Amino acid sequence: MLTVGLTGGIGAGKSEVSRLLVECGAVLIDADRIAREVVEPGTPGLAAVVDAFGKDVLAEDGSLDRPRLGSIVFGDPEKLALLNSLVHPLVGARSRELEEAAPADAVVVHDVPLLTENGLAALYDLVVVVDAAPETQLDRLVRLRGMAEEDARARMAAQATREQRREIADIVIDNDMPLPELRRRVDEVWEDLAERARSRSDPS
């Protein structure tokens, strides 16, 4: 098995790369998706969040009111740290369960948006960074996602720098390119990853 940490700045195209890797045969473990699952209604995770922040963080249907919770924690480093201390261990445990269920020769891709910011590179056999020029990121966020330019710039500025991400990368996928070219580049990366996984599962 080969474990891969996949990351990239907002608007760089990480989700597209993860989709293409799955098409190639990767087992995808999506940290954002798991983070939502572990605080679904009826879970211990949601109960812990409500204990910490009060019932005001619940929507009328009993689910987590994410915008409300976000408004509480993102301006307060201590509260954000508290939330992370509740959710991150649950995400980590679920990720390990999914990884252990994968075939022995699998390429397991962990899609982790804040891999660089949280210093998680050492958890994986190698790190793949999806990179794009800031002007490309900004264009995608404004044109494709409908963000206001000011909001898009703020989101980009809140993340690790391009240089910090590239510094931890074992493989960089430059994504200032049309989709057909990106697909070819991902195919090349996949061949490399699959060969590494085969070598690990069969050292002889």
N, C-alpha and C positions, 0 to 999 in steps of 0.2 A: 504494500500500500504506500502511496505517496500522498502526503498532505500538503495542500497548497493554500496559502493565504492570498486572496485576491482583493485588491483595494484600488482606490483611485479617487480623485477629487470629484466633487459634485459636477455633473455635466460632462465628465470625461468619457463616459460610455461604458462604465463598468458593468452595468446590467446587460447591455448588449453582448459584451464579451462573455459574461457568465452564461447567457443563453446559448451562444455559439459553442462554448465548451461542453455544455450539456448535450447539444446535438452530436458532438464528437464522441461522447460516451462518459463524460465526467459525472461523478456523484456530487450534487450541489447541496451544501449546507448554508442556508441564508440566515445570517445573524439577525437581520431586521425582522424577517418573518417569524423567527423563533421568539424574538423579544415581544412580538405581539401575542404569540400563542401562550406564553407563560403568564400573561396577565389577563387571559380571557375570563369571563364570568365563571365562578365556581372553582377557580384555581387558588392554591395557596399563595401564588404570587400576587394576585389581585387583592387578596385579603391582607397581605403584608403591606401593600401600597396604601390601602385604605386606613390601616392601623396607623401608618406613619403620617399620612397627609389629610386624613379626614374624609367623610362621605361626600364632601363637595367635589371630589375628583371623579365621582360616578355620574354617568349620564342617566336619563330617566329610565332606560331599559336595563340598567344595572351593569352596563359595560363601562370600561374606563373612558373618561372624557379626556382624550389626549390633549386637545388645545388648552383645556383648563389646567391640566397637570403641567403642561409646558410653560404656561404663564407663571406658575408658582416656582418652578425649579430653575429655569434658564437664566433668571437674573440673580440667582443666589447660589454661589458655588457650594455652600455647605448642604443645601437641600438637594442640589444635583448629585453631589457625592453620596448622600443618603439613598436617593433613588437608585443610583448605580450599584450601591452595595446590596440592595435588595434584588435587583433584576439580573445583574451580570452573572452571579453564581448559578442562577437558574438557567440562563442561556448557555453557560459553559457546560453544565451537566447534560442538558438536552443535546447539545452539539456532540458531546462525547458519545452519547447513546447512539446517535445517528451514524457517527463515524465507525463505531465498533460493529454496527450492523452491515457495513459495506463489505463487498468481496475483498479477499486478501490482496488481489492484484489491482484494486481500484485506484483511480486518481480522484481523491476527495478534495473538492474545491470549497473552501470556506470563504464565502462572500462577506467581508467585514469592512464596512465603510470607514470606521475609525481605527483601523489596524495600526496606522502610523501614530496617531494621536495617543493611543492607549499603550504603546510600546509592546505590541503583541507578536512582533515578527518571529521571536524565538520559539513560538508555539508550533511553527509549521516547518516542514522540510525545506520549503522554499517559498519565496514571496513573488507574486506577479503583480506589477503595478500597471494599471491602465492610465496613460498619460495623454494630456492634450494641452495645447496652448491656452492661456487664460482667455484670449479673445474667442477661441472656439467654445470653451466652456460657457462663457457669457452669452454668446449667440444662441447656443442650444437651450439654455435656461430661459432666456427671454422669448425666443421665437417658438421653441417646441413645447416648453412647459408653461408658457404664459406668465412667467414671473415678472414683476417690476424690476427694472435694471438695478435700482438701489438695493432691493431685497436680494437679488442674485449676487451682487458684489459683496454684500454683508455675509451671506452664506459662504461664499468662497473664502473670504478673509478669516472666517472663524475656524477654518480647517487648517491642517498642516500645509506647509508650503510645497510647491512642486519639487523643490530641491530636497526637502526632507523625505518625501515619498520615494524619490528616485534613489536616495542614499541607501534605503533598506531593501531595494529591489534586487532579486536575482535575475528576473526577466522583466523587461519593459515592453509593453505593447503601446506603441505610439498610435494614437487614434485621431490624428488630423487627416483623415482619409475617408473616401467613400466606402460604403458597406462592402462591396465586392472585394476591395483591397483589404479591408479589415478581416473579412472571412479568410482570405488567403493567409494572412499573418497569424490568425488564431489556429488555422490548420497546422502551420509550421510549429507553433508553440505546443500544440497538442501532441504532435509526433514526438517532440522532446520529452514532454511529461510522461507519455505512455511508455516510452523506452526506459525512463528512470524508474517508473513503477514496476515494469517487468524485471528490471535488474534487482530491485529490492526484494521482490517476491521469489525470485529464483537466482540467488547469488552465484550458482554454478555457471 
